[in-house]
Amino acid sequence: MTPDEILQTMYDQTLVGNAPAVLDLTHQALELQMAPSSLLFDSLIPALEEVGARFERGDYFVPEMLIAGRAMAGSMAVLRPLLAETGVQTVGKFVMGTVKGDVHDIGKNLVNIMLEGAGFEVIDLGVQVAPEKFISAIEEHRPDIVGFSAFLTTTMPMFKANLNALVKSGLRDEVIVMVGGAPVTQEYADAVGADGYAADASATVKRAKQLLEQRRALVPA
């Protein structure tokens, strides 16, 4: 296959979630000395953007998004260290975790995949993440955005506990706070003092980019 054919086929196979094919094409591309950044920006990211668009139109549902995301994740596992070597700039850095008391992570994992597909560097802290662990990760990684995920109504109050911990540690103004999860609403996000909320993975990417642009516009050059 030619490089153009590889890019197109990777795009097509990512859309349908054919992880073995995407991984095989990744290796073929690298054997042809194709740039890792080309695979990311000319094939994988456009494919994930199309997946997001199909989800918004109602043509794709969560299972289709998950299998497409997993197909991309397999390729990214190979490309990530190569991209780091070439110094490819990420859109921004995002620390993500499911709050303390909550072990649900399917939604969070899907959001992570979509964020990574959009060019973010994602640091996933996993589930049952206590406020002090979020604080430690923010101090270590200095992210642009921190995301709190909750699936249970009983764990949603941890959003406020996490935000209080951010204020107490003096980090609140250093990071954009986004919240999400099945029971979460815009009204609840506003009530706890979060900067942003998104109802699904596709919307999270758009909102995260929007919040970053707003934040960077306020910072003098």
VEXKOL-721572 format. One record per residue (C-alpha): x, y, z; residue in one letter. Coordinates in pm, whole numbers, plus 50000, padded with zeros to 5 digits. Last residue first. Layout:
XYZA;...
This chain:
501465368652555A;498975379952817P;496805351852955V;493085358552909L;492985343352562A;494655312352705R;491775306352946R;489095311352680Q;490915288352438E;491285262152710L;487585264252801L;486585259452436Q;488965230352387K;487575213252697A;483995220152589R;484515204652246K;486285173952386V;483685169352658T;480845171452404A;482165140552228S;482545121652554A;479055129052684D;476985153852888A;479685179952933A;480355203253225Y;482735232353273G;484245256653519D;483055238353830A;481625258454122G;479545232254300V;476245248354196A;477355254153837D;478195217453790A;474855208253948Y;472975230853708E;474895217353410Q;473775182653509T;475465151853657V;473595118753688P;475485100553408A;478925115353468G;480685148653433G;482825175553590V;485405199653449M;487795221053653V;490255244553479I;493545246753667V;495825272053833E;493125293353996D;492085264854226R;495645255054316L;496025272854651G;495905240154846S;492765250655032K;491035260954708V;491865227854540L;490705208654848A;487405227654840N;487045218254472L;487615181754557N;485055182554838A;482595199954606K;482995173154340F;482835146754615M;479175156254656P;478545136254333M;479365103554510T;475825095054626T;474355104654289T;476465076654140L;478345078253810F;480895104453907A;483795118853704S;486085147553808F;488205162253529G;491285184153581V;492335208353307I;495525226553207D;497635200953388P;500595208453617R;501755171953625H;503125168653978E;501105194954164E;497945184753979I;498615148054056A;499145155154427S;495945175554446I;493945148154271F;495395122654514K;494505145154811E;490895147154692P;490555109054689A;490365089854361V;488115059254386Q;488705052054017V;491645056453780G;494185084753795L;494215089153416D;496805114053290I;495655124852944V;497795143952692E;495265160352462F;495385156852083G;491725151651995A;492155113951998G;493575116952347E;490425135052452L;488215109252281M;490065080652450I;489905097552789N;486165104052750V;485615067252673L;487625057552980N;485595080953198K;482335066753069G;483455030953134I;485005039953472D;482625032753755H;484305026054091V;482855054954293D;483565062054659G;486295087554585K;485865104754249V;486515089653906T;489705104853766G;491145126853493M;494185149553462V;494205167553125F;497195183552954K;496745205352648G;496535205152270V;499695183952258T;502835195352080Q;504775168951890V;508265167052039G;509635140851800T;510535117652087E;507105122152247A;505455112651918L;507515080751907L;506565072252267P;502855077452185R;502815059651848L;502765023351961V;500235027652243A;498435051952013M;497725024351763S;496055002852024G;494165033052159A;492765040551812M;491115006651787A;489925010352145R;488295043452061G;486505028651761A;485275000151983I;484095024252250L;482385048452014M;480475020151849E;479375007252192P;478325042552304V;476025048952008F;476635058851647Y;474185072451389D;472505094951648G;473745126751483R;475905134951786E;477405099951779F;478135103151407R;479965135951472A;482015120251752G;482975090851529V;483915115951258E;486195134051503E;487675100551604L;488475092951237A;489955127751181P;492195122051488I;493385087951369L;494115095551003S;495865127850906D;496745141051253F;497825108951424L;499235089351132L;500975120651009S;502475127051354S;503995092151351P;505855101951031A;505895074750763M;509165055550747Q;507585027850536L;508135003950827E;506295029351043L;503305028050812A;503204990150812Q;503334989951194H;500405013851217T;498544994050951L;498824962751166D;497524981651470L;494574995351273V;493784960851131A;493874944251475P;491664972051623A;488854970751366N;486624996851531G;484495005651229V;485725041651218L;489275030851302T;489235007750999Q;488205035750763D;490785060450895Y;493535034250892M;492525025750534T;492775062150429Q;496155067050593L;497505034450451I;496275043150103E;498005076850121D;501255060250233P;501065035849938T;500005000050000M;
